[in-house]
Amino acid sequence: MMDPVLSVRDLRTYFHTPEGTVKAVNGISYDLYPGQTLGIVGESGCGKSVHALSILGLIPTPPGKIEGGQILFKPDANTPAKDLAGAKTKAFKDIRGVKIAMIFQEPMTSLNPVLTIGEQIAESIRFHAGASHDKAWKRAIELLEEVGIPNAAKRVHDYPHAFSGGMRQRAMIAMALAMKPAILIADEPTTALDVTVQAQILDLMKKMQNEYKMALILITHNMGVVAETCDDVIVMYAGKPVEIGPVDKIFAAPQHPYTWGLLNSIPKLNRRHERLESIEGQPPNLADDLKGCLFNDRCRFRWQRCQDEEPGLIKDVSGRSCRCWLYDKDSAKSAPQKILDDASKTLALTMP
């Protein structure tokens, strides 16, 4: 059994604001293995991107701060694991963009508009690898060719505004892969693209992942992208994981009511004349003093304990984890029978 390239343990990242402390990420744990694709899904504001920025040491301080937990990074079998949580900025010089790279949601805001695409890729290679200008420029052209930019030797001289959205995202992928990282984090890489270009970018990332033998963390709100791309998925809500497991099992039989709601809101070809279902209500304000299950205000299966006490992640025999009192056998016995009957028809629930 190979070692994980990344082990996140109870990571907590808070923002201290005049309105209160926002617990943006409040206890996420997982292992990421070489070659694995891990999806992290949830609504906007659930902590997906903050978690990724925490890994790379990019949380603005103040007001943000990693308040606890570990981010254990082990790039290869011969290197001891290093805890990136709380590491000094200089510690990331040989990690950020080299061993862990990130693709951001909107490439137009990530690319410098006054530098050519080639200059931006070559600059990264010169800085991290100490390559000469000519070698870095040649490698920039090779990378653009690898990610499918036609006539790369000419387009390397173009500025970002001359590229389409899909081509800019390809250029960002080329930049991220310049140093052959062990981990690639893709934060909503297809959100601003049309459907056909989305498919091309996802196919490209999988191709590059296989070629470079990378681990991939895919952050998205699109469950269809997760189904197509990922091996395992973490469903996040209000800064915490509410369900963790293999993609095929979670899509076939969701356990948490929030996961069920996300999947049930996806349009289906065999239900084209039915109205789409939605999850009523809004996520909680993470600066408030919250009590009970964070999803209880929006959950159709809630009962008194859900409002009084927050459940932990409850793991089943298959290794799946779910943050819901329905899966605690002692607790579920106190639930109203009507809720248990309704949940057993809807969720992947084995009644106690």
VOPAGU-2260 file (C-alpha; in pm, 1 decimal, decimal comma):
REM VOPAGU-2260
SITE   aa  ch    i         X         Y         Z
SITE  MET   A    0       0,0       0,0       0,0
SITE  MET   A    1     153,7     329,9    -108,9
SITE  ASP   A    2     172,3     627,9     124,1
SITE  PRO   A    3     -64,3     919,1      69,1
SITE  VAL   A    4      92,8    1218,6    -100,0
SITE  LEU   A    5    -126,3    1446,0     112,5
SITE  SER   A    6    -293,8    1384,0     448,5
SITE  VAL   A    7    -523,5    1656,0     580,0
SITE  ARG   A    8    -619,1    1613,6     945,2
SITE  ASP   A    9    -893,3    1819,3    1111,9
SITE  LEU   A   10    -801,0    2134,6     919,0
SITE  ARG   A   11    -963,1    2448,6    1057,5
SITE  THR   A   12    -924,2    2786,1     885,0
SITE  TYR   A   13   -1104,5    3084,7    1036,7
SITE  PHE   A   14   -1143,5    3450,6     939,8
SITE  HIS   A   15   -1159,8    3698,2    1226,3
SITE  THR   A   16   -1381,1    3988,5    1118,4
SITE  PRO   A   17   -1553,8    4278,7    1299,1
SITE  GLU   A   18   -1882,1    4085,2    1259,8
SITE  GLY   A   19   -1739,2    3777,0    1427,2
SITE  THR   A   20   -1522,6    3472,2    1356,3
SITE  VAL   A   21   -1613,7    3301,2    1029,2
SITE  LYS   A   22   -1529,5    2930,9    1052,6
SITE  ALA   A   23   -1478,2    2888,5     678,0
SITE  VAL   A   24   -1320,0    2543,3     710,9
SITE  ASN   A   25   -1402,2    2372,1    1036,8
SITE  GLY   A   26   -1265,3    2019,6    1044,9
SITE  ILE   A   27   -1187,1    1846,7     714,6
SITE  SER   A   28    -978,5    1527,7     702,7
SITE  TYR   A   29    -879,4    1298,7     414,2
SITE  ASP   A   30    -591,3    1113,5     247,2
SITE  LEU   A   31    -493,2    1176,7    -115,5
SITE  TYR   A   32    -292,2     911,6    -302,3
SITE  PRO   A   33     -75,1     937,1    -615,5
SITE  GLY   A   34    -290,2     910,0    -927,7
SITE  GLN   A   35    -614,8     959,2    -733,6
SITE  THR   A   36    -877,3    1215,7    -832,4
SITE  LEU   A   37   -1061,4    1359,0    -533,2
SITE  GLY   A   38   -1367,8    1575,6    -587,6
SITE  ILE   A   39   -1473,9    1838,3    -334,7
SITE  VAL   A   40   -1828,2    1966,2    -392,8
SITE  GLY   A   41   -2075,2    2197,9    -226,6
SITE  GLU   A   42   -2247,8    2533,7    -255,0
SITE  SER   A   43   -2058,9    2862,1    -281,1
SITE  GLY   A   44   -1918,2    2959,6      56,7
SITE  CYS   A   45   -1893,0    2605,2     194,6
SITE  GLY   A   46   -1512,7    2623,3     231,4
SITE  LYS   A   47   -1394,5    2441,6     -82,6
SITE  SER   A   48   -1159,2    2711,3    -209,3
SITE  VAL   A   49   -1045,0    2823,6     136,6
SITE  HIS   A   50    -936,5    2465,5     202,9
SITE  ALA   A   51    -728,8    2467,8    -118,1
SITE  LEU   A   52    -570,0    2804,3     -39,4
SITE  SER   A   53    -483,0    2672,6     307,5
SITE  ILE   A   54    -284,9    2387,4     150,3
SITE  LEU   A   55     -80,8    2635,0     -53,1
SITE  GLY   A   56     -29,3    2885,5     228,7
SITE  LEU   A   57    -229,0    3153,7      47,4
SITE  ILE   A   58    -472,2    3249,3     324,0
SITE  PRO   A   59    -450,3    3628,7     376,9
SITE  THR   A   60    -338,2    3700,3     734,3
SITE  PRO   A   61    -505,1    3888,5     885,1
SITE  PRO   A   62    -799,8    3828,0     886,9
SITE  GLY   A   63    -752,7    3460,9     798,9
SITE  LYS   A   64    -561,5    3204,2    1001,7
SITE  ILE   A   65    -518,9    2827,5    1015,8
SITE  GLU   A   66    -639,8    2766,4    1369,5
SITE  GLY   A   67    -569,0    2395,3    1389,4
SITE  GLY   A   68    -508,3    2066,6    1215,5
SITE  GLN   A   69    -235,6    1928,1     993,5
SITE  ILE   A   70    -156,4    1935,2     620,7
SITE  LEU   A   71      97,6    1655,6     580,8
SITE  PHE   A   72     265,8    1663,2     239,3
SITE  LYS   A   73     481,8    1370,9     125,9
SITE  PRO   A   74     579,9    1414,2    -241,9
SITE  ASP   A   75     762,1    1080,0    -275,5
SITE  ALA   A   76     855,0     766,8     -83,1
SITE  ASN   A   77    1202,0     897,7       4,4
SITE  THR   A   78    1090,2    1230,8     149,6
SITE  PRO   A   79     951,2    1259,9     504,1
SITE  ALA   A   80     607,9    1416,2     539,7
SITE  LYS   A   81     608,7    1790,8     604,4
SITE  ASP   A   82     329,3    1973,9     787,5
SITE  LEU   A   83     228,2    2276,5     578,2
SITE  ALA   A   84     -24,0    2404,4     832,8
SITE  GLY   A   85     130,3    2711,4     991,1
SITE  ALA   A   86     448,8    2684,2     781,2
SITE  LYS   A   87     632,2    3009,9     710,7
SITE  THR   A   88     600,0    3173,0     367,6
SITE  LYS   A   89     957,4    3086,0     266,6
SITE  ALA   A   90     882,2    2717,2     327,2
SITE  PHE   A   91     649,0    2724,6      25,7
SITE  LYS   A   92     916,1    2843,3    -220,4
SITE  ASP   A   93     999,2    2488,5    -332,2
SITE  ILE   A   94     641,8    2362,1    -296,5
SITE  ARG   A   95     397,7    2615,8    -438,8
SITE  GLY   A   96     396,5    2589,0    -818,7
SITE  VAL   A   97     661,8    2316,2    -806,8
SITE  LYS   A   98     526,5    2017,6    -613,2
SITE  ILE   A   99     172,8    2146,6    -563,4
SITE  ALA   A  100      19,5    2354,2    -842,0
SITE  MET   A  101    -321,6    2517,2    -872,9
SITE  ILE   A  102    -552,2    2613,2   -1157,4
SITE  PHE   A  103    -788,9    2894,5   -1064,5
SITE  GLN   A  104   -1150,7    2943,6   -1166,6
SITE  GLU   A  105   -1113,5    3245,5   -1394,0
SITE  PRO   A  106    -789,0    3249,3   -1592,3
SITE  MET   A  107    -839,1    3609,1   -1710,5
SITE  THR   A  108    -792,1    3729,7   -1352,6
SITE  SER   A  109    -496,8    3495,4   -1295,0
SITE  LEU   A  110    -300,1    3575,9   -1610,2
SITE  ASN   A  111    -110,0    3905,2   -1634,9
SITE  PRO   A  112    -274,5    4106,1   -1919,5
SITE  VAL   A  113      47,4    4294,8   -2006,3
SITE  LEU   A  114     271,1    3989,1   -2046,0
SITE  THR   A  115     254,3    3737,3   -2329,1
SITE  ILE   A  116     144,2    3382,9   -2253,2
SITE  GLY   A  117     493,7    3257,1   -2328,7
SITE  GLU   A  118     657,6    3507,2   -2094,8
SITE  GLN   A  119     432,5    3401,5   -1808,1
SITE  ILE   A  120     502,1    3030,7   -1852,9
SITE  ALA   A  121     875,4    3083,3   -1910,4
SITE  GLU   A  122     903,1    3309,1   -1605,2
SITE  SER   A  123     779,3    3026,9   -1382,4
SITE  ILE   A  124    1029,7    2782,7   -1534,4
SITE  ARG   A  125    1320,6    3025,9   -1496,1
SITE  PHE   A  126    1229,0    3102,0   -1133,9
SITE  HIS   A  127    1175,7    2745,4   -1015,0
SITE  ALA   A  128    1419,0    2550,0   -1233,7
SITE  GLY   A  129    1688,6    2812,5   -1289,8
SITE  ALA   A  130    1664,1    2756,7   -1666,1
SITE  SER   A  131    1806,1    3000,0   -1919,2
SITE  HIS   A  132    1572,3    3225,7   -2116,2
SITE  ASP   A  133    1605,5    3015,5   -2432,3
SITE  LYS   A  134    1544,8    2683,0   -2254,0
SITE  ALA   A  135    1247,9    2823,2   -2062,7
SITE  TRP   A  136    1097,9    2965,1   -2381,7
SITE  LYS   A  137    1141,2    2635,9   -2565,0
SITE  ARG   A  138     976,2    2449,6   -2277,4
SITE  ALA   A  139     685,8    2699,5   -2279,0
SITE  ILE   A  140     620,3    2616,5   -2645,0
SITE  GLU   A  141     636,5    2243,1   -2570,0
SITE  LEU   A  142     386,8    2282,2   -2285,4
SITE  LEU   A  143     142,0    2476,3   -2504,4
SITE  GLU   A  144     168,0    2199,6   -2763,8
SITE  GLU   A  145     102,9    1936,1   -2495,3
SITE  VAL   A  146    -218,2    2106,4   -2383,9
SITE  GLY   A  147    -345,7    2133,0   -2740,8
SITE  ILE   A  148    -278,9    2496,5   -2837,7
SITE  PRO   A  149    -251,8    2498,2   -3219,7
SITE  ASN   A  150      47,2    2671,4   -3377,5
SITE  ALA   A  151     204,9    2704,5   -3033,1
SITE  ALA   A  152     533,0    2854,4   -3159,6
SITE  LYS   A  153     334,1    3154,4   -3284,7
SITE  ARG   A  154      64,0    3174,4   -3017,3
SITE  VAL   A  155     328,9    3183,6   -2741,7
SITE  HIS   A  156     376,9    3551,9   -2835,5
SITE  ASP   A  157       7,8    3637,4   -2786,9
SITE  TYR   A  158    -136,7    3822,6   -2489,1
SITE  PRO   A  159    -415,9    3665,2   -2278,5
SITE  HIS   A  160    -689,7    3876,3   -2439,2
SITE  ALA   A  161    -613,6    3712,9   -2774,9
SITE  PHE   A  162    -700,5    3367,3   -2636,2
SITE  SER   A  163   -1052,5    3230,3   -2599,6
SITE  GLY   A  164   -1172,9    3119,0   -2255,0
SITE  GLY   A  165   -1089,9    2756,7   -2327,3
SITE  MET   A  166    -745,8    2841,4   -2461,8
SITE  ARG   A  167    -669,0    3058,9   -2157,9
SITE  GLN   A  168    -759,9    2767,4   -1932,7
SITE  ARG   A  169    -530,8    2541,9   -2139,6
SITE  ALA   A  170    -252,9    2796,7   -2091,5
SITE  MET   A  171    -316,2    2790,2   -1715,3
SITE  ILE   A  172    -290,5    2410,3   -1719,6
SITE  ALA   A  173      38,5    2437,6   -1910,9
SITE  MET   A  174     171,7    2679,8   -1650,7
SITE  ALA   A  175      60,7    2454,9   -1364,3
SITE  LEU   A  176     230,4    2150,1   -1519,9
SITE  ALA   A  177     558,8    2325,4   -1597,4
SITE  MET   A  178     739,5    2168,2   -1300,3
SITE  LYS   A  179     556,8    1831,4   -1310,8
SITE  PRO   A  180     388,8    1868,0    -969,7
SITE  ALA   A  181     289,7    1579,3    -745,7
SITE  ILE   A  182     -51,1    1738,9    -681,0
SITE  LEU   A  183    -267,8    1952,3    -907,9
SITE  ILE   A  184    -553,4    2146,5    -748,0
SITE  ALA   A  185    -818,7    2261,8    -996,3
SITE  ASP   A  186   -1060,0    2517,1    -847,4
SITE  GLU   A  187   -1377,6    2531,7   -1059,9
SITE  PRO   A  188   -1169,2    2500,2   -1380,1
SITE  THR   A  189   -1468,2    2476,3   -1615,8
SITE  THR   A  190   -1727,0    2709,5   -1460,2
SITE  ALA   A  191   -1692,6    2995,3   -1708,7
SITE  LEU   A  192   -1676,3    2769,9   -2016,2
SITE  ASP   A  193   -1946,8    2633,7   -2243,3
SITE  VAL   A  194   -2036,0    2267,1   -2221,8
SITE  THR   A  195   -1828,0    2138,6   -2514,1
SITE  VAL   A  196   -1517,2    2325,4   -2396,5
SITE  GLN   A  197   -1576,3    2199,4   -2042,2
SITE  ALA   A  198   -1556,3    1841,8   -2167,5
SITE  GLN   A  199   -1234,0    1917,2   -2356,0
SITE  ILE   A  200   -1069,8    2072,6   -2048,3
SITE  LEU   A  201   -1171,8    1781,0   -1824,9
SITE  ASP   A  202   -1040,0    1529,7   -2079,0
SITE  LEU   A  203    -715,4    1726,7   -2100,4
SITE  MET   A  204    -669,4    1729,4   -1722,9
SITE  LYS   A  205    -724,2    1353,1   -1702,2
SITE  LYS   A  206    -479,6    1297,8   -1986,9
SITE  MET   A  207    -216,6    1516,4   -1819,6
SITE  GLN   A  208    -281,0    1348,4   -1484,2
SITE  ASN   A  209    -212,9    1006,3   -1633,4
SITE  GLU   A  210      94,6    1131,4   -1816,2
SITE  TYR   A  211     248,2    1305,8   -1514,9
SITE  LYS   A  212     122,7    1051,7   -1255,8
SITE  MET   A  213     -26,4    1329,9   -1043,9
SITE  ALA   A  214    -287,2    1333,7    -772,3
SITE  LEU   A  215    -573,7    1567,2    -861,6
SITE  ILE   A  216    -806,4    1762,7    -632,0
SITE  LEU   A  217   -1104,6    1887,9    -830,5
SITE  ILE   A  218   -1309,8    2158,9    -659,1
SITE  THR   A  219   -1651,2    2213,3    -814,8
SITE  HIS   A  220   -2022,0    2262,1    -752,4
SITE  ASN   A  221   -2107,4    2052,4   -1059,1
SITE  MET   A  222   -2204,1    1698,1    -962,0
SITE  GLY   A  223   -2191,5    1590,4   -1325,9
SITE  VAL   A  224   -1823,8    1685,3   -1344,6
SITE  VAL   A  225   -1757,9    1480,5   -1030,6
SITE  ALA   A  226   -1937,8    1176,5   -1172,9
SITE  GLU   A  227   -1735,4    1195,5   -1493,9
SITE  THR   A  228   -1394,0    1264,7   -1343,9
SITE  CYS   A  229   -1343,7    1166,9    -979,0
SITE  ASP   A  230   -1265,7     848,2    -788,3
SITE  ASP   A  231   -1379,3     974,1    -448,1
SITE  VAL   A  232   -1577,0    1275,4    -334,8
SITE  ILE   A  233   -1610,7    1493,7     -25,5
SITE  VAL   A  234   -1945,5    1672,7       0,6
SITE  MET   A  235   -1903,8    1990,6     206,2
SITE  TYR   A  236   -2163,6    2205,4     377,1
SITE  ALA   A  237   -2102,4    2514,9     591,8
SITE  GLY   A  238   -1729,9    2447,1     629,2
SITE  LYS   A  239   -1756,0    2077,2     714,9
SITE  PRO   A  240   -1763,7    1746,7     522,6
SITE  VAL   A  241   -2109,7    1590,5     546,8
SITE  GLU   A  242   -2042,6    1284,3     330,6
SITE  ILE   A  243   -1724,0    1113,8     208,5
SITE  GLY   A  244   -1689,7     808,5     -11,9
SITE  PRO   A  245   -1636,7     656,6    -357,4
SITE  VAL   A  246   -1815,6     845,1    -632,9
SITE  ASP   A  247   -2004,1     544,7    -770,0
SITE  LYS   A  248   -2148,1     451,7    -429,4
SITE  ILE   A  249   -2248,9     805,8    -338,9
SITE  PHE   A  250   -2419,8     866,5    -673,2
SITE  ALA   A  251   -2597,6     531,2    -661,0
SITE  ALA   A  252   -2712,9     566,3    -300,6
SITE  PRO   A  253   -2652,9     902,2    -125,9
SITE  GLN   A  254   -2661,2     886,9     253,0
SITE  HIS   A  255   -2674,3    1249,2     367,3
SITE  PRO   A  256   -2992,4    1451,8     299,8
SITE  TYR   A  257   -2780,9    1735,3     154,8
SITE  THR   A  258   -2608,0    1501,2     -92,5
SITE  TRP   A  259   -2949,1    1361,6    -188,1
SITE  GLY   A  260   -3075,3    1716,4    -244,5
SITE  LEU   A  261   -2778,8    1806,1    -466,9
SITE  LEU   A  262   -2824,8    1495,4    -680,6
SITE  ASN   A  263   -3202,3    1535,4    -696,2
SITE  SER   A  264   -3169,3    1890,7    -829,5
SITE  ILE   A  265   -2982,3    1774,6   -1140,9
SITE  PRO   A  266   -3199,2    1773,3   -1458,5
SITE  LYS   A  267   -3273,3    1419,4   -1582,2
SITE  LEU   A  268   -3366,1    1315,5   -1934,6
SITE  ASN   A  269   -3643,6    1085,4   -1814,8
SITE  ARG   A  270   -3804,3    1363,0   -1608,0
SITE  ARG   A  271   -3808,4    1645,6   -1860,4
SITE  HIS   A  272   -4170,8    1742,4   -1789,9
SITE  GLU   A  273   -4126,6    1762,8   -1413,3
SITE  ARG   A  274   -4019,6    2070,8   -1220,2
SITE  LEU   A  275   -3665,1    2064,5   -1083,6
SITE  GLU   A  276   -3644,5    2007,1    -711,3
SITE  SER   A  277   -3449,9    2252,2    -497,4
SITE  ILE   A  278   -3308,2    2261,2    -146,2
SITE  GLU   A  279   -3517,3    2513,7      42,7
SITE  GLY   A  280   -3356,7    2782,4     259,5
SITE  GLN   A  281   -3005,2    2921,6     275,2
SITE  PRO   A  282   -2677,3    2800,8     428,8
SITE  PRO   A  283   -2613,7    2933,1     780,6
SITE  ASN   A  284   -2404,2    3239,5     856,1
SITE  LEU   A  285   -2071,7    3090,5     962,8
SITE  ALA   A  286   -2003,7    3388,5    1188,5
SITE  ASP   A  287   -2306,1    3300,1    1405,5
SITE  ASP   A  288   -2294,5    3082,8    1716,0
SITE  LEU   A  289   -2448,6    2776,4    1554,2
SITE  LYS   A  290   -2614,1    2491,7    1739,3
SITE  GLY   A  291   -2708,8    2142,7    1631,3
SITE  CYS   A  292   -2669,5    1997,7    1282,5
SITE  LEU   A  293   -2568,5    2275,8    1044,0
SITE  PHE   A  294   -2814,4    2145,7     783,3
SITE  ASN   A  295   -3112,6    2100,5    1014,5
SITE  ASP   A  296   -3299,7    2418,0     907,2
SITE  ARG   A  297   -3315,3    2284,8     549,0
SITE  CYS   A  298   -3355,3    1911,7     617,2
SITE  ARG   A  299   -3684,2    1726,5     568,9
SITE  PHE   A  300   -3571,5    1447,3     801,0
SITE  ARG   A  301   -3480,9    1654,3    1107,8
SITE  TRP   A  302   -3606,5    1589,4    1458,9
SITE  GLN   A  303   -3528,6    1736,1    1799,9
SITE  ARG   A  304   -3177,9    1593,2    1841,6
SITE  CYS   A  305   -3074,2    1744,9    1507,8
SITE  GLN   A  306   -3159,7    2088,6    1646,2
SITE  ASP   A  307   -2991,1    2030,1    1982,3
SITE  GLU   A  308   -2666,9    1848,3    1899,7
SITE  GLU   A  309   -2432,5    1831,3    1602,9
SITE  PRO   A  310   -2342,5    1481,4    1477,3
SITE  GLY   A  311   -1989,5    1376,8    1396,9
SITE  LEU   A  312   -1885,2    1185,0    1086,0
SITE  ILE   A  313   -2024,0     832,6    1123,8
SITE  LYS   A  314   -1838,8     564,6     925,2
SITE  ASP   A  315   -2006,9     248,7     796,8
SITE  VAL   A  316   -1853,5     -92,1     729,4
SITE  SER   A  317   -1773,8      -0,2     367,9
SITE  GLY   A  318   -1565,8     300,7     474,4
SITE  ARG   A  319   -1817,3     567,4     372,2
SITE  SER   A  320   -1870,4     850,6     620,2
SITE  CYS   A  321   -2183,5    1056,7     681,2
SITE  ARG   A  322   -2253,2    1341,6     925,7
SITE  CYS   A  323   -2613,2    1259,1    1017,7
SITE  TRP   A  324   -2788,9    1129,5    1330,1
SITE  LEU   A  325   -2988,5     885,9    1116,5
SITE  TYR   A  326   -2674,1     669,7    1091,4
SITE  ASP   A  327   -2614,6     656,0    1465,6
SITE  LYS   A  328   -2815,4     350,1    1569,6
SITE  ASP   A  329   -2876,3     463,3    1925,9
SITE  SER   A  330   -2980,8     810,1    1815,3
SITE  ALA   A  331   -3203,2     691,2    1529,8
SITE  LYS   A  332   -3414,0     492,1    1776,0
SITE  SER   A  333   -3536,3     822,5    1919,3
SITE  ALA   A  334   -3642,7     958,4    1580,1
SITE  PRO   A  335   -4016,2     971,5    1491,4
SITE  GLN   A  336   -4121,0     664,7    1293,9
SITE  LYS   A  337   -4256,7     875,7    1006,2
SITE  ILE   A  338   -3911,4    1032,6     956,6
SITE  LEU   A  339   -3742,7     691,4     964,1
SITE  ASP   A  340   -3989,1     552,0     710,5
SITE  ASP   A  341   -3945,1     851,4     478,3
SITE  ALA   A  342   -3564,6     842,6     509,2
SITE  SER   A  343   -3545,9     468,5     441,4
SITE  LYS   A  344   -3732,0     521,4     110,8
SITE  THR   A  345   -3508,5     809,7       2,7
SITE  LEU   A  346   -3159,7     764,8     147,0
SITE  ALA   A  347   -2911,3     476,9     158,0
SITE  LEU   A  348   -3026,5     404,5     509,5
SITE  THR   A  349   -3021,7      71,6     690,5
SITE  MET   A  350   -3263,8     101,4     977,1
SITE  PRO   A  351   -3135,6       7,8    1324,3
